[in-house]
């Protein structure tokens, strides 16, 4: 039996086998990480929870909450990525990446992807830069301390195949902003918060995490 995470001391310790079991229980219908990817994901979760004691990266304060509320959510994105997010080269941008959710998780799970984690708050961007180096994801993935408008002004227009943002703007605002980042054809992704009508061309892909209904919103640009 795998060991439950130890979070009462410093640093946090998470058993990769426990993480795999928890992800499978939280999202049984979702694609799961490969066993070889679990140590990297566990190390990321440890770093996120440790740094979260000093700066506000996520509302999750335990390993269980982090898996159920955030890491499992990122798994739902995989079927919406090129070649199920596993084998095809593509460029991705995570706008307002915060603590790296979902950008860092996707960097681990999609070894052929290249990308940018865009985070204007310098403390959070410093965490992302540290994580990318510790997990040896840099320079395949980079963190940049810029807002979306600054990033576009510095030459990032039409630079990516996939643009994703999680809880930075209401859905209509994100769907309006994202196209400028994408080369054609491109794909916009978002986690749905408040359920509502979708604009033309957008599609809802429902799933469940830890018994909670969720959805990925997908809009393709021809």
VOLUMTI-14392 format. One record per residue (C-alpha): residue in one letter; x negated, y negated, z negated. Coordinates in steps of 0.001 Angstrom, whole numbers, plus 524288, in hexadecimal, padded with zeros to 5 digits. Example, Ala and Ser with C-alpha at 12.3 -4.5 7.8 and 13.67 -1.06 7.14 Angstrom:
<recs>
a7CFF4811947E188 s7CA9A804247E41C 
</recs>
This chain:
<recs>
x800008000080000 x7FAC27F27A80371 x7F7E67E8A07F8E5 x800F17DD237F658 x7F9F77D0027F7BC x7F2F07CA2F7EC26 x7F6857BBD87EB07 x7F4337B96F7DC90 x7E5C27B6C27DE16 x7DCA77AF7F7E70C x7DB5B7B2B27F21B x7E7D87B91A7F6EB x7E5E17C7297FB7F x7EED57CD828058C x7ED937DBAA809BA x7EEEB7DCA7818A6 x7F6887E95F81740 x800307E2BF80E0F x801967D7A0817BE x804D07E112822BB x80F137E7DC81A7D x815207DAEF81643 x815DB7D5F58244B x81C427E295828AE x8265A7E19781DD8 x829167D32182031 x82B077D46882ED5 x82D4B7E2B58325E x831FF7DF328400F x826737D620842D5 x819967D9BE84972 x80F257DC8583F3F x800B47D90F83F06 x7F6F47E3478430A x7F0677E9A583740 x7E3857E35983B38 x7E9D77D5D783A51 x7EECF7D76682C69 x7E1DD7D40F8258A x7E1417C6FE82CB3 x7EF767C40482975 x7ED407C7B981B3B x7E1607BED081A7F x7E9377B3BD82078 x7F40C7B5C681678 x7E9FA7B58C80B72 x7E40E7A8CF8103F x7F1607A29481240 x7F5FC7A5D080480 x7E9077A18A7FE73 x7E8D37946680570 x7F755792A7802D2 x7F400790DA7F46C x7ECBC784537F804 x7F3EA77EF4803D0 x801EE7812980816 x800FD78A6F813AD x80D3E79297811A0 x8187B793C58081B x815537A23B80657 x80E227A4207F968 x80CD07B2E77F981 x807F47BCEA8033F x815787C2F0803E4 x81BE87B60280740 x811497B2C581121 x8138B7BF918185B x8225C7BF44817D1 x824357B0CD81ADE x819117ADEF82437 x810187B8BE82917 x81B327C1A382D66 x821537B61383480 x815467B51C83D1C x816F67C33A84178 x823DB7BF81847CE x81C6F7B6A88512D x814707C1B085725 x81EC87C6CC860A1 x820207B90386621 x811B07B7C1869A5 x80B407BC2887657 x809A37CAF8876D5 x810437CBB486970 x8053D7C3528641D x7FB6D7CE54864A9 x7F36A7CEFD8711B x7F5237C37287A4D x7ECC57B73C879AB x7F48A7AADB876CA x7F2F279D9787046 x7FB5579A318647F x7FD4D78E0185C4A x8036378E0C84EAC x807FF7802384BF7 x8084D77C3383D9A x801B6788DD839D6 x801007859082B48 x7FB7F7918B8249C x7FA3C798DA8317D x807E679E668327F x8097C7A3C083C78 x7FD0879FA284394 x7F3007A71183B82 x7FB5D7B35483B51 x7FCBA7B2E584A1D x7EE1E7B0B284BA3 x7EBC77BD5884424 x7F64F7C53C84AF7 x7F3877C07C858D5 x7E4FA7C2A085B41 x7E5E17BE3E86970 x7EC4D7B13886609 x7E52D7A45386507 x7EB19798F085DE5 x7EB8B78C9F855F2 x7F16A78A7A84886 x7F5AE77C4E8483F x7F67B776AE83A6E x7F52A768088378D x7F41176934828AA x7E57C76A508263F x7E61F7730C81A2E x7EE6377CE38217C x7E5D777BF182D92 x7D9D577E708251B x7E04978AD68202C x7E34978F3282E08 x7D54978CB48326B x7D04879499826D3 x7D98079FF882979 x7D6277A09C837E4 x7C7B77A18B834B4 x7C9337AB598299D x7D1BA7B42B8321A x7C88F7B24383DC0 x7D3AA7ACEE84608 x7CBF57A0B184991 x7C91A79C708544E x7D3E87A48085ABF x7DD3679C858523C x7DA5178EC884D8D x7E0F178596843F0 x7E23577755847CF x7E65976C4B83E92 x7EF9E76565847E4 x7FDEE7627D84971 x804CF767328559E x80497759BF85BF2 x7F60E7582185932 x7F3217659285E99 x7FA447628986B35 x7F35A7557886C6A x7E63875C5B86B3E x7E8BE764BE87726 x7F1037703287256 x7FC5676E0087BB9 x7FF8F77A7D8832B x7F49C7819787BF6 x7FBEA78D6B87664 x8044D798F687A43 x80B7979A0186D35 x80F6878F24863BF x814D57926F8565D x8189678A6284A8C x81E8F78EC783DC9 x8272778581835F5 x8207C778D983A18 x82C06773178418D x83A3E776D084322 x83B6277FEF84EB4 x84028775C5858A8 x834B776CE985560 x82ACF777C585744 x830D077C288641D x82FC376E2886903 x8218076C8B86501 x81BBA779B5868A3 x81C957797387798 x811C276F62878A7 x8083C77945872E3 x80B157841687CA1 x8060A787D0889DC x8103F78E4989296 x8158C79830890B6 x8154F7964D8820B x81CE379A8087614 x821987930586A1D x823D879A9E85D88 x82A03796AB850AC x82F4879CF98445E x83D7479946842CA x841687923D83675 x84F6078D3A836CF x856EB794FF840EE x85D0A78CC084B71 x85FB078B7F859DD x853EE78D6B8628D x85086784A586E05 x8516378A3C87BC8 x8469F793F787E95 x843D97976387050 x846977A4E086AD1 x8482C7AA2C85D14 x8416D7B6EA85924 x846C57BB3484BDB x83FCD7C3D08420D x83F947C65A83366 x834CD7C4A382962 x836A67C9A381B85 x845417CA8381E40 x8465E7BC58822D7 x84B577B94583093 x841A07B17D83899 x83F727AE37846D9 x834DB7AA3C85053 x838FB79FF585A2F x832C47A16086793 x83312797978729A x82BE779A8B87F47 x8271A78FDC88840 x826897943B89685 
</recs>
